[in-house]
Amino acid sequence: KMQDFDPKKMERGSVRFLGSFDSDPPRMGLPEVAFVGRSNVGKSSMLNCLTNSKIAVTSKTPGRTQRVNVFAWKESKKAGRVVAMVDLPGFGFAKIATKVKARISDELGKYIADREALKLVVVLVDLRIEAQKTDMDALELLYSLDIPFLVVGTKADKLSNNELEVAVPKLEAAMGLEKGQLIACSSVSGEGKSFLWKQIMFGIFEDDSDDDDDVRNQVDDDDDDYDDDGGKVLVKFV
């Protein structure tokens, strides 16, 4: 239960399901990263991959996947910081984006627009298909609200290396991203997971200088996508 949750009692490297909500989740006193995208883009699978668990229920279970699902994750080393991972259901960004200049009345729109604890949004897109209008509307909404975000291409394991070399820059161009700014990931193979964690932690704790070592300890040491030299920061601050 949310009222019984004490982040200090969580084991390091663990994840906990905090609840499923129809609209705005209760305030948790934790920095939040939200995951958004179309309903079939693989949000639950990506959450399971990132947390090395099966805590996120997939779309085969109707109830939870249509609600706002909240998980707490505690890093395994050093500070033992706790992050709230918020799985937002697939929804029509266009409906929300048209109301941005006036008043956002949709409950999910209110969460994105008004949630003070929201530090970063991870927008998931399917690498196998062209950029969709809902993807573009998502970015437009985040730009208009000055919310930092990452764009992650899912299902990288479904494409060959040659196909990825074509698909990634094509999506970046269509979505107005800079070269190298889309992170290709696979929840099946774990490709890109380490680098994605690095970017997420920077987006949430950008003032901290020791994130690289912490993030490296969250993931498998053999993940070749992790850049030991720091690499390019892909968080989009607008």
C-alpha positions as CSV (number, residue, x, y, z in Angstrom):
1,K,0.0,0.0,0.0
2,M,1.2,3.5,-0.8
3,Q,0.6,4.7,2.7
4,D,2.9,2.0,4.1
5,F,5.7,2.7,1.7
6,D,9.0,3.7,3.2
7,P,11.9,4.1,0.6
8,K,14.4,3.8,3.4
9,K,13.3,0.2,3.9
10,M,13.8,-0.9,0.3
11,E,16.7,-3.1,-0.5
12,R,19.2,-1.6,-2.8
13,G,18.7,-2.7,-6.4
14,S,15.1,-3.6,-5.8
15,V,11.8,-2.5,-7.3
16,R,8.4,-2.3,-5.7
17,F,4.9,-1.8,-7.2
18,L,3.3,1.1,-5.4
19,G,-0.2,1.2,-7.0
20,S,-2.4,1.6,-10.0
21,F,-4.4,4.8,-10.4
22,D,-7.2,6.2,-12.6
23,S,-5.7,9.7,-12.6
24,D,-3.1,11.6,-10.6
25,P,-1.1,9.3,-8.3
26,P,-0.6,10.5,-4.7
27,R,2.5,12.6,-4.0
28,M,5.3,10.3,-3.0
29,G,8.1,12.6,-2.2
30,L,10.3,11.0,-4.9
31,P,11.6,12.3,-8.2
32,E,9.6,10.8,-11.0
33,V,10.4,9.6,-14.5
34,A,7.4,8.9,-16.7
35,F,7.3,6.4,-19.6
36,V,4.9,7.2,-22.5
37,G,4.1,5.8,-25.9
38,R,1.5,4.0,-27.9
39,S,-0.1,1.0,-26.3
40,N,1.8,-1.6,-28.3
41,V,5.3,0.1,-28.1
42,G,6.5,-2.1,-25.2
43,K,6.5,0.1,-22.1
44,S,5.9,-2.7,-19.6
45,S,8.6,-4.8,-21.2
46,M,11.0,-2.0,-21.1
47,L,10.3,-1.3,-17.4
48,N,10.8,-5.0,-16.7
49,C,14.1,-4.9,-18.5
50,L,15.3,-1.7,-16.8
51,T,14.5,-3.1,-13.3
52,N,15.6,-6.7,-14.0
53,S,12.2,-7.9,-12.9
54,K,8.7,-8.9,-14.1
55,I,6.9,-6.4,-12.0
56,A,5.2,-4.5,-14.9
57,V,2.2,-6.4,-16.2
58,T,1.9,-6.5,-19.9
59,S,-1.1,-5.6,-22.0
60,K,-2.5,-9.1,-21.7
61,T,-3.9,-8.0,-18.4
62,P,-6.4,-5.3,-19.3
63,G,-7.0,-3.5,-15.9
64,R,-3.6,-2.2,-14.9
65,T,-2.4,-1.4,-18.4
66,Q,-5.1,1.2,-18.8
67,R,-4.2,3.0,-15.6
68,V,-1.3,5.0,-14.3
69,N,1.0,2.4,-12.7
70,V,3.7,3.5,-10.3
71,F,6.9,1.7,-9.3
72,A,9.7,2.6,-6.9
73,W,13.2,1.6,-7.8
74,K,16.2,1.9,-5.5
75,E,19.7,2.0,-7.0
76,S,22.1,-0.6,-5.7
77,K,25.2,1.3,-4.9
78,K,26.4,4.4,-3.1
79,A,23.6,6.9,-2.2
80,G,20.9,4.3,-2.6
81,R,18.6,6.9,-4.2
82,V,15.0,6.0,-4.9
83,V,13.2,6.9,-8.1
84,A,9.5,6.6,-9.0
85,M,8.9,5.1,-12.4
86,V,5.5,6.0,-13.8
87,D,4.0,3.9,-16.5
88,L,1.4,6.0,-18.3
89,P,-1.2,4.2,-20.5
90,G,-1.1,4.7,-24.2
91,F,-3.2,7.7,-25.0
92,G,-3.9,10.3,-27.6
93,F,-1.4,13.1,-27.2
94,A,-3.2,15.1,-29.9
95,K,-6.3,15.5,-27.7
96,I,-4.1,16.9,-25.0
97,A,-1.8,19.0,-27.2
98,T,-4.7,21.0,-28.6
99,K,-5.6,22.2,-25.2
100,V,-2.1,23.2,-24.0
101,K,-2.5,26.9,-24.8
102,A,-5.8,27.1,-23.1
103,R,-6.2,24.6,-20.2
104,I,-5.2,21.0,-20.0
105,S,-8.3,19.2,-18.8
106,D,-7.3,15.6,-19.5
107,E,-6.1,13.8,-16.3
108,L,-3.0,12.5,-18.0
109,G,-2.3,15.8,-19.5
110,K,-2.6,17.4,-16.0
111,Y,-0.1,14.9,-14.6
112,I,2.5,15.8,-17.3
113,A,1.8,19.5,-17.0
114,D,1.4,20.0,-13.3
115,R,3.4,17.3,-11.6
116,E,6.2,19.1,-9.7
117,A,8.0,15.8,-9.0
118,L,8.1,14.9,-12.7
119,K,11.8,15.3,-13.7
120,L,11.9,13.5,-17.0
121,V,9.7,11.8,-19.6
122,V,10.9,8.8,-21.7
123,V,9.0,8.7,-25.0
124,L,9.1,5.2,-26.5
125,V,8.7,4.7,-30.2
126,D,8.8,1.6,-32.3
127,L,12.0,1.4,-34.4
128,R,10.2,-0.8,-37.0
129,I,7.7,1.8,-38.2
130,E,7.7,5.4,-39.2
131,A,7.2,8.2,-36.7
132,Q,3.5,8.4,-35.9
133,K,1.4,11.5,-35.3
134,T,1.0,10.5,-31.7
135,D,4.8,10.5,-31.3
136,M,5.1,13.9,-32.8
137,D,2.2,15.2,-30.6
138,A,4.0,13.8,-27.5
139,L,7.1,15.8,-28.3
140,E,5.2,18.9,-29.1
141,L,3.4,18.7,-25.8
142,L,6.7,18.2,-23.9
143,Y,8.4,21.1,-25.8
144,S,5.4,23.4,-25.0
145,L,5.7,22.6,-21.3
146,D,9.5,22.8,-21.1
147,I,9.8,19.2,-19.8
148,P,13.1,17.4,-20.3
149,F,12.7,14.1,-22.3
150,L,14.4,11.2,-23.9
151,V,13.3,9.4,-27.0
152,V,13.9,5.6,-27.0
153,G,13.4,3.3,-30.0
154,T,12.1,-0.1,-28.8
155,K,12.4,-3.6,-30.3
156,A,15.9,-3.1,-31.7
157,D,16.3,-6.9,-31.6
158,K,13.8,-7.2,-34.4
159,L,16.0,-5.3,-36.8
160,S,19.4,-6.2,-38.3
161,N,22.4,-3.9,-37.9
162,N,21.9,-2.6,-41.4
163,E,18.2,-2.0,-40.8
164,L,19.0,-0.1,-37.6
165,E,21.5,2.1,-39.5
166,V,18.6,3.1,-41.7
167,A,15.7,3.3,-39.2
168,V,17.4,5.3,-36.5
169,P,18.5,8.4,-38.5
170,K,15.2,8.3,-40.4
171,L,13.2,8.5,-37.2
172,E,15.5,11.2,-35.8
173,A,15.0,13.3,-38.9
174,A,11.3,12.8,-38.9
175,M,11.0,13.7,-35.2
176,G,13.3,16.7,-35.3
177,L,16.0,15.2,-33.2
178,E,19.8,15.7,-33.6
179,K,21.9,12.9,-34.9
180,G,22.6,10.3,-32.3
181,Q,19.8,11.5,-30.0
182,L,17.5,8.5,-30.4
183,I,18.5,5.6,-28.1
184,A,17.9,2.2,-29.7
185,C,17.0,-0.4,-27.1
186,S,15.7,-4.0,-26.8
187,S,13.9,-5.3,-23.7
188,V,14.7,-8.8,-25.1
189,S,18.5,-8.6,-25.5
190,G,19.1,-5.7,-23.1
191,E,20.7,-3.7,-25.9
192,G,21.0,0.0,-24.9
193,K,19.8,-0.6,-21.3
194,S,23.0,0.6,-19.6
195,F,23.2,3.7,-21.7
196,L,19.5,4.5,-21.2
197,W,19.9,4.2,-17.4
198,K,22.8,6.6,-17.6
199,Q,20.7,9.1,-19.4
200,I,17.7,8.7,-17.1
201,M,19.8,9.2,-14.0
202,F,21.5,12.3,-15.5
203,G,18.0,13.7,-16.3
204,I,16.8,13.2,-12.8
205,F,20.0,14.0,-10.8
206,E,21.8,16.3,-13.3
207,D,23.6,18.1,-10.5
208,D,25.2,15.0,-9.2
209,S,28.7,14.1,-10.4
210,D,28.9,10.4,-9.5
211,D,26.0,9.0,-11.5
212,D,28.2,7.2,-14.0
213,D,29.6,4.8,-11.4
214,D,26.2,4.2,-9.8
215,V,24.5,3.5,-13.1
216,R,27.2,1.2,-14.2
217,N,26.5,-0.9,-11.1
218,Q,22.8,-1.2,-12.0
219,V,23.3,-3.1,-15.2
220,D,25.3,-6.0,-16.6
221,D,29.0,-5.3,-17.0
222,D,29.1,-6.7,-20.5
223,D,26.7,-4.1,-21.9
224,D,28.7,-2.6,-24.8
225,D,26.4,0.3,-25.1
226,Y,27.7,1.9,-21.9
227,D,30.2,4.7,-22.7
228,D,33.0,4.6,-20.1
229,D,34.2,8.1,-21.1
230,G,30.9,9.8,-20.3
231,G,29.5,10.0,-23.8
232,K,27.0,12.3,-25.2
233,V,24.2,13.4,-22.9
234,L,20.9,12.9,-24.8
235,V,18.5,14.4,-22.3
236,K,16.6,17.1,-24.2
237,F,16.3,20.2,-22.1
238,V,14.0,22.7,-23.9
